[in-house]
Amino acid sequence: MLIDPPGTLRVLVEIFQIGRFRFCPTCDQIKLLNREFDHARFVWNHCLELRGKAYRRRGESINYVGLGKRRISNRPLGSTF
């Protein structure tokens, strides 16, 4: 066990290395990435809509945990949840 003398301050320094990487996906990978980004955008917009409706209707603020408890189904767009 280390004991510092009175009036001293121990500072913990962490060193992080940063590197640059080039990302060159193939055509198939680009299609898959676009599909994943579309899904993520859909979920984001859907959750944003849920939060807005809850606040406007009930003055309720839904956080991340509250949104996680809701299920997003694969119903066609435009149908009510």
HUPE-V448667 format. One record per helix or strand. SS is the DSSP state (a for helix, b for strand). FROM is the first residue (numbers start at 0). TO is the last residue. Records with the same first field share a line. If there is no record, write none. Layout:
SS: FROM-TO + FROM-TO
//
This chain:
a: 26-57 + 63-68
//
